[in-house]
Amino acid sequence: MVQKFIELALRNRLIVLLLAGGLFAYGVYSVRQNPIDAIPDLSENQVIVFTEWMGRSPQVMEDQVTYPLVSNLQGIPKIKNIRGSSMFGMSFVYVIFEDNVDIYWARTRVLERLNFAQRLLPQGVTPSLGPDGTGVGHIYWYHLDAPKMDLGEQRALQDWQ
């Protein structure tokens, strides 16, 4: 079978050369028309809401700021997940949208809900949207795998090497 195919190709060299040239031209055309991004954005579509209320414990931040924000933001369409995090004087709410959602549309929906949620929060507490950034801003990530070193040695290696 393969031998007959080779014989056919050798007998019809002109057709094989024209076919190869056509495939080459189609490949060049396809590469020029393909909208490939040099650095694809693989991060999730997320909108970060942060709230500052200095001097408050994480439990107070969770009860009076993070929980009301998370429960209010849950009705937005095309949300995949909502994560809340509270710490001393700070509250972060991560609203993660489906991959096909336009990030500016998502930020607008979150901002609309934040205007309503302002009434649920203590007086003087104002939530705001985080920066419009993606995972493309990360330049270099690495992982330090040193199981035989204690945490202090790993930290020294991290800081000084």
Secondary structure, 3 states (H helix, E strand, C coil): CHHHHHHHHHHCHHHHHHHHHHHHHHHHHHHHHCCCCCCCCCCCEEEEEEEECCCCCHHHHHHHHHHHHHHHHCCCCCEEEEEEEEECCEEEEEEEECCCCCHHHHHHHHHHHHHHHHHHCCCCCCCEECCCCCHHHCCCCCCCCCCCCCHHHHHHHHHHC
